[in-house]
Amino acid sequence: MSTSWSFNGVQALVLENDRLRVVVLPDLGGKVWQVTDRRARRDLLWQNPRTAARSVPFGSNYDDVFFGGWDELFPNDVPEELVGEAFPDHGELWASAWAWQVEDRGDAVGVTLTLDTPISACRIEKTLTLADGASDLAVAWRIENQLGRDLPYLWKQHVAVPVDEPAVLGLGARSMYVEGFGNPRAGRGGSSYQWPVLVDDAGERHDMRPTLPGSSQVSEFQYATELDAGWCAVTYADGSGVGLAFDPEVFKSCWTFASYGGWRAHEVLILEPCTGYPIGVADGVAAGTHQILPAGAVIETELRLVAYDGLGDVSGIGSDGSVHGNALAPEGRR
């Protein structure tokens, strides 16, 4: 664990073992900026090549300063009025500076980040732990509503993964919905389907698992309306990849936002375990698909980001970080 680094004038915390190197920027929303898989020689998080990560004013437009890495959204996504207050684009967390404290337990290192949110009056604590020899980063959260009022909310992870090379998306999903955004591969949004095959209006079948080249100019935003299990993953042609394992009782949906050259020419896939759907909190509460955090109530949960290799595809990721799937065929190895 090292606290002696900075990045573009922002404090950087570095956790590392012989498999992973993790860089956290507490002053920039507690962002996990970089996760490097040393064995696969791969950076697992996408970083915007056209913008430099830096502190930005609270309430900024998120898309215009989308640096990449791993952010969090709470208690909203799009700008929205909740409990009589106007909440900024992509919520309160990503542009706030978090307090931090490190811990070295000998066989593991960790950092606990804390934030008292300025509008929703929630206290958020998250602890990132990297154990000796581990190929996964464990993250634990505690969110307490100190507002004195019930709070409608969504809480979402926002993990940007590079897709400038062929890859396959894996989801523990059953039913999906494609929102009316961008230029989806099936031709239009507003479609529900059973993962992983979407049949369009013309009867053409679209396998939604393979990523697409940037030349396709596709951009698509979708989310799971039903989950079979709490996991998602991106696996590359060389058998290496990155996955998330989460509690589906807390993160009841998993969103994905993909730009295969179609949104601002980016090639990025964002993995977004979320407490509900759709993008609007008030709409979801009315539909029963978003939740309300009662005054004084607490949310506690854990998630793991896992690096793996040697797999042709992934069929599941356990809560302990174990990755299940089919081995990569010999001709696909390095």
N, C-alpha and C positions, 0 to 999 in steps of 0.2 A: 504494500500500500504506500503510495507516495502522494503528498499534498504540495509538493514544491513546483508544480507545473502550472502554466497558464496557456490559454489559447486566445489569440486576438484580444489580449488584455483581460480575459475572463478567467477566474479561478478554475483549474482543472484538477480533478481527483482521479488517480490511476490505480486500479485494482488489477493484479495480474498473477497468473500462475503459469505452469509450463504449457497449458493449452490455450488459455484466453487472455486477452488484454482488453480491459474495459476502461473507457474514459467517460467521466461524468462531469457536467458543467452545472454546478448548483445555482449559480447566478442567472442562468438562462433556463429557468423553469425546472431545474433539477433534471435536465435533459441527459439521457445516455447518448453521448455523441458518437462513440465508436466502440464496436466490439470486433476484435480481430481474432480469427481462428488461426492460431499459429501453425497447426498441423496441416490444414488445408491451404495455408497462405492466402487467406481470403478475408476481406473486410465485409462483415455481415450486414452492416447498416449503410444505406444510401446517404450520400451527402450532396447537396445541390452544388453543381460545379460553377454556377453563376452568381451565387451569393455567399458571402463570408459570415459565418456564425458570429453574432455579437449581441450585446444587450440591446433591447428595443423597448420603446415606451409601452407601458401597460395600455391595452386597448387598441394596439396596432392591428392592421389587417393581416391575418395569418398567411394567406396565400402569397402575398407580396414579399414576405420575409420567411418563406418556408425553407429553412436551412437543411432539413433532413434530420437523421438520427431518430431517436425514440422520445416522443413527447407524450403528455397526457392531457385529456380534455375533461373538465368538470366545471360547472354542472350543466354545460350546454355545448353545442357545436356551433350552429349558425347564431348570429346575434339574436337575442330573444329576451323578452320581459318575463321574469319569474318572480314570484312573491313581491310584485310591485317595483322591482328593480330591473334596470337595463343591464344585461350581461354582455360582455364584449365577444367579438368573434373568436370562436374556438375556446371560450371559457377563460377562467382566471389563472390557471396554473402555469401555462407555457411561457408567459412573459414576466413572471414574478421571480424574485430572488429567494431561494430557500436557505434556511440555516442548515448547518451540517456538523456532524461529529463522527469521527472515525474510531474503529475498534479493531485491534489485532488480537485474535484468540489463539494464535499459534498455528492451528491447523486450518484457519480461515481468516479472511479479512473482510471488513464490512464498513459501510457508511450509512448512517441514519440521517435522512433529510426531513426537515419539518417546515410547514408553512401554515400560517393563519390567514385564510383567504380574506381579501379586503371587502368583498361584497356579501358573499354567502355566509360569512362568519363560521366557517368550518375549520377545524384543525386537522391537518393531514400529515401523517408520518409515513415515510416509506424507508425500508431498510434493505439495502442491496448487499448480498453476501456471496463471496467467491471462495470456495473451499479448495484446499490443496489438491491438485490433480483433477479437479472437476471440469467437465466440459459444458457445464450449465451455470448460469447466473440466477440465483434465487432472489426474488423480490417479495417482501411482505409489506402490507399496508394496514393502516388504521385511519379511518375517517370518522370524525365526530361532528355532528351537527350542533353547534353552539349558538345558533341563530335565535333560539327561543320560539321558532315557528317551524312548521313542517315545510320541507324543501323539495319540490319536484326537481328531478335531476336526471342526467345521464352521466356516466363515468366510462371513459373509453381510453384504451391504449392506442398509440398511433406510431407503429413501428415501421419505418420506411426501409425497404429492402431493394437492392439493385436488381434490375432485370434487363441489363444490356447484353445478355447472353441467354441462350435457351434454358428454360426452367419449367418446373411443374408446381402448381399450387395444390396443396392438400388442405382439406377442411374436414372437421368432424361434424359436417352439416347434413341435414336431411332435406329441408326446403329452403329455397332462396328466392329473393326478389331483386330484380334489376331496376334501379331508379332511373327516372327520365333525365339522365345527364350525359353529356358528351356524345361520343360516337361508338356505342357498344358493338361488339363483333356480330351480335344477332340482328343488328339493324335498327333497333329502337329499344327504349326503356319501357318500364311499366309491365314487365313480364314476370310471372312466378313460374318456378320450375323445380323439379326434383334434382338435386345435386347428383352427378356433375354434368348432366346433359340437358341443354336447353333446345327445344324444338321451336323454331320461329314460325311466323304466320304462313310461310311458304312450304312448311314441312321439312326444312333443312335442319339437320341435327348439328349442334355446336357443343363440342367438348370444352367446358369452361376451365379445365385444369391447365393446359399448356399456355405459357406466356407467349406473346407475339412479338415479332421484330418491330423496331421503331418505325420502319417504313410502312407498317400497317395503318398508322395514324389512328389507332383505336384508343379510346378512353372509356372506362366503364366503372360504375359505382354500384355495388350490390351488398346485400346483407342476408344473413341467415335468419329466417323466421322460425326455424326449428333446428335444434342441435341434437346430434346423437352422442357427442362427446366434446369435451373442452380442449380442443387443440387446433392448431393451424401450422402450416409449414411451407417453405419454398425449397425445392430440391433442384440442384443444377445438374448438368449433363455429366459432370465428373464424379457425381455421387455425394458431393458435399452439400450441406444445406443448413438452414436455420429454422427452428420451430419454437412455438410458444405452447405451453401447457397451462391451462387455467381452470378454475372451478366454474362449471356451467350453471351452478346454482346462483352465482354472483354475476358472472358475465354470461347472460342468457342468450346473447347473439354474438356473431362475429361478422364484422363488416370488412370489405376489401375495396380499396380504391386503386385502380390500375391506370397508369398512363403508359401506353406503348407508343410513345411519340405523339400521342393525340392531344395532350394537355401541356401547353407551353414547351413542347418538344422534349419533355422529360421521359425517361425510361425508368419507372419506379413503380413498385407494388407496395401498398401500405396495408399491413395486417392490423386489424382493429377489433380485438375483443371488447365488447360493449355490454353494458347492463340492460340494454333494450334497443328498440328501434321505433320509428324512423329517425330522420335527422332532426326533427323538431320535438322538443321535450313536451310542450303543451299538447301537441297532436298525439304523441305517444301516451301521455297520461290519460287523455280522453279515450283512447282506444284500448287502454289496459296493457300496453306494451312498454311503457316507461313507468318508473316507480317514484315513490315519494319517501324521502328520508325524514322520519318523525323528529320533532325537537328532542334533543338529547340522545338520539339513537347513534349507534356506532356500526360501521361496516369494517370487518376484518377479513382479509383473504391473502392468498399467496399465488404467485405465478412464477414460472421458470422459462427463461430463454435458453435454448439448447442448441449447441453446435454439434453436427454429426457428419460422418462421411461413410463411403462405401455402400450407399443405398441407391437403388434405382427408383424407388418410390417409397412413400411413408404411408402407413395405414393407421397410425396412432402414436400419441406421445402420452406417457403416464405422468401422474402428478409428481413422481419422483424423478422425472427427467429422462426416463427410459424411452428410447425411440424404437418403434416397431415398423417393419416393412420388409420389402424384398431386396436382397443383395444386388448390387450393381453387377451386370454381366461383365465377364472378364474383358471384352473388347471395349468397354466403356471406361476402364480404369486408366489412370495417368500412365 
